[in-house]
Amino acid sequence: MAAPPRRIPTPRSSNNAASSQREGRGEIGRENSKDAGRSGKSDAPRSAALDPAANATPGSHAHLFTNLRPPRSIVTFPDPVLRKKTIAITTIDEHIHELVADMKRVMAELGGGGLAAPQVSVPLRLFITAGKPNFPDLVFINPVIEIAGAVEAHDEGCLSLPDIVVAVLRPTAARITATALDGSLFTLETSEFAARVWQHEFDHLEGRLIIDRMTPRDKLTNRKALRDLERAYEERRGG
């Protein structure tokens, strides 16, 4: 996700405020919130087995790294990888540590607030968010998100959709449970801007983009920019 956008106030709805929606696989965990502080630790290569009930064969992600070695770069629309539903990670091995390190580099270079693995051509259920001063970047592996609260619109940008800005309606609160890079489970919840970032990045794991949420006005405003991205993609492919 691009840097924090401006807010567009919209009317609150009592129906929206009472609504709650779960996305992802399984139920939200109930781990102590102190685990959240560990979510950015331990970048040293190691292996940690995840929940064996995860919906993937152990080690099945390894083949994704055969021809996708760093340095990786950002993937832009309309690359098909951005539309793939991602695969659950079952083992945190050297490939995952390498991927996270590369994602952090790309996110920092482009000034993003978050980045999902598909945005660097790896269709795995993993995203990262940018930290604050004296606070590390966070890593979310196999996240499950629960959203609630009134729906509000903000302008959102995306590193994979340069020059595209969309007013996206999203609930204002979110609770997320994920596995950290050290293999520990953690839960975070907020009604601050981070809730929007989590939802934006989670959309990437489901193959959704902000352009899927465009209003007719946004479609008209961004029509040329989208055509330019499509043309540039075809030129890169030699089409």
C-alpha positions in Angstrom: 0.0 0.0 0.0 1.2 3.5 -0.8 1.8 6.1 1.9 -1.1 7.1 4.1 -3.7 9.0 2.0 -6.1 11.7 3.0 -9.4 10.9 4.6 -12.7 11.5 2.9 -15.4 11.7 5.6 -18.6 9.7 4.9 -21.8 9.4 6.9 -21.8 6.8 9.6 -24.4 4.1 9.6 -25.7 2.3 12.7 -26.1 -0.8 10.6 -22.5 -0.6 9.5 -21.3 0.1 13.0 -23.0 -3.1 14.2 -21.8 -5.3 11.4 -18.9 -7.6 11.6 -17.3 -9.8 8.9 -14.7 -12.5 9.0 -12.3 -13.1 6.1 -9.6 -15.8 5.6 -9.4 -19.3 6.8 -10.4 -20.5 10.3 -11.4 -18.5 13.4 -9.5 -15.6 15.0 -7.1 -16.7 17.7 -7.2 -15.4 21.2 -3.5 -15.1 21.9 -2.2 -12.5 24.4 -1.6 -9.2 22.8 2.0 -9.1 24.1 2.9 -11.6 21.4 2.3 -8.8 18.9 5.6 -7.1 19.9 7.5 -10.2 18.7 6.1 -10.1 15.2 9.0 -8.3 13.7 11.8 -10.2 15.4 14.2 -12.9 14.4 15.3 -12.3 10.8 18.0 -15.0 11.1 17.3 -18.0 8.8 15.6 -20.8 10.7 12.8 -23.3 10.2 9.6 -23.3 12.1 6.7 -25.7 11.4 3.2 -24.1 11.3 -0.2 -25.5 12.1 -0.3 -28.9 10.4 -4.0 -28.2 9.7 -3.0 -25.4 7.3 -4.6 -26.0 3.9 -1.4 -26.9 2.0 1.1 -29.7 1.7 4.2 -29.2 3.9 7.0 -27.7 1.9 4.7 -27.0 -1.0 5.8 -23.4 -1.3 9.5 -24.3 -2.0 9.0 -24.6 -5.8 7.9 -21.0 -6.0 11.4 -19.9 -5.2 13.3 -21.9 -7.9 13.2 -19.2 -10.5 12.3 -16.2 -8.3 15.5 -15.3 -6.5 16.3 -11.8 -5.2 16.7 -9.1 -5.9 13.0 -9.0 -6.6 11.1 -5.9 -7.8 7.6 -4.7 -7.6 5.0 -6.3 -9.9 2.5 -3.9 -11.5 -1.0 -4.3 -12.9 -2.1 -6.2 -15.0 0.4 -9.0 -14.1 -1.6 -12.2 -13.6 0.1 -12.9 -10.3 -1.8 -10.1 -8.7 -5.0 -11.9 -9.4 -4.0 -15.3 -7.9 -5.4 -16.5 -4.6 -2.3 -17.1 -2.5 -1.0 -20.4 -0.9 -0.8 -20.9 2.8 2.8 -21.1 4.2 3.4 -24.3 6.2 7.1 -23.9 7.0 9.1 -20.8 7.9 12.4 -21.6 6.3 15.3 -19.8 4.7 13.2 -19.0 1.6 10.6 -17.2 3.7 13.3 -15.2 5.6 14.9 -14.3 2.3 11.5 -13.2 0.8 10.7 -11.0 3.8 14.1 -9.3 3.7 13.6 -8.6 0.0 10.1 -7.3 0.6 11.3 -5.0 3.3 13.9 -3.6 0.9 11.3 -3.0 -1.9 8.8 -1.4 0.5 11.5 0.9 1.9 12.8 1.9 -1.6 9.3 2.8 -2.8 8.1 4.4 0.4 5.2 2.1 0.9 3.2 1.5 4.1 2.8 -2.2 3.3 3.6 -4.9 0.8 2.1 -8.3 0.0 4.1 -11.3 -1.4 2.2 -11.4 -4.7 3.5 -7.8 -5.4 7.0 -9.3 -5.7 5.7 -12.3 -7.8 5.4 -14.8 -4.9 1.8 -16.0 -4.4 2.0 -16.9 -0.7 -0.1 -15.8 2.2 2.3 -13.2 3.6 2.4 -9.4 3.9 4.4 -6.9 5.8 3.7 -3.4 7.1 6.1 -0.5 7.6 7.1 0.2 11.2 7.4 3.5 12.9 10.5 5.2 14.4 11.9 2.8 17.0 9.4 0.1 16.0 10.1 -2.7 13.5 8.3 -3.6 10.4 5.6 -6.2 11.1 5.4 -9.6 9.3 2.0 -11.3 8.9 2.1 -15.0 7.8 -1.2 -16.7 7.0 -3.3 -13.9 8.4 -6.9 -14.1 9.4 -8.8 -10.8 9.6 -12.0 -9.7 11.3 -13.5 -6.3 10.3 -16.1 -4.3 12.0 -17.3 -0.7 12.6 -18.7 2.0 10.4 -17.7 2.1 6.8 -15.7 5.1 5.7 -13.9 6.1 2.5 -10.3 7.1 2.2 -8.1 7.6 -0.9 -5.9 4.6 -1.3 -2.9 4.1 -3.6 -1.0 0.9 -4.3 2.6 0.3 -5.2 1.4 -2.1 -7.9 -0.9 0.5 -9.4 1.4 3.6 -9.7 -0.5 6.9 -10.3 -3.8 5.3 -9.4 -5.8 6.7 -6.5 -9.2 5.2 -5.5 -11.6 6.3 -2.8 -12.1 2.9 -1.0 -14.9 2.2 1.4 -13.7 0.0 4.3 -14.8 -0.7 7.9 -12.9 1.4 10.4 -11.8 -1.4 12.8 -10.0 -4.7 12.3 -8.6 -7.5 14.4 -6.0 -9.7 12.8 -4.3 -12.9 13.9 -1.2 -14.2 12.1 2.1 -16.0 12.5 5.2 -14.0 13.0 8.6 -14.7 11.4 9.8 -16.4 14.6 6.8 -18.9 14.4 4.8 -17.4 17.2 1.1 -16.6 16.9 0.0 -13.0 17.6 -3.2 -10.9 17.5 -3.6 -7.2 17.0 -6.6 -5.0 16.8 -7.1 -1.3 16.1 -9.5 1.3 14.7 -6.6 3.5 13.6 -5.2 3.7 10.0 -3.4 0.4 10.4 -6.8 -1.3 10.1 -7.1 0.0 6.6 -3.6 -1.1 5.7 -4.3 -4.6 7.0 -7.4 -4.8 4.8 -5.6 -3.5 1.8 -2.8 -6.0 2.1 -5.2 -8.9 2.9 -7.1 -8.0 -0.3 -3.8 -8.7 -2.2 -3.7 -12.2 -0.7 -7.2 -12.8 -2.1 -6.3 -11.5 -5.6 -8.2 -8.3 -5.1 -7.0 -4.8 -6.0 -8.3 -1.3 -5.2 -9.5 -0.9 -8.8 -12.0 -3.6 -8.0 -13.6 -1.2 -5.6 -13.7 1.8 -7.9 -16.7 4.1 -8.2 -17.8 5.1 -11.7 -16.1 8.4 -11.1 -12.8 6.7 -10.1 -13.1 4.5 -13.3 -13.3 7.6 -15.4 -10.5 9.5 -13.6 -8.1 6.5 -13.7 -9.0 5.2 -17.2 -5.9 6.6 -18.9 -3.5 5.6 -16.1 -4.8 2.0 -16.3 -4.5 1.9 -20.1 -0.9 3.2 -19.7 -0.1 0.4 -17.3 -1.6 -2.2 -19.6 0.4 -0.9 -22.5 3.6 -0.9 -20.5 3.0 -4.5 -19.4 2.5 -5.6 -23.0 5.6 -3.8 -24.1 7.6 -5.6 -21.4 6.3 -8.9 -22.6 7.2 -8.0 -26.1 3.6 -7.9 -27.2 
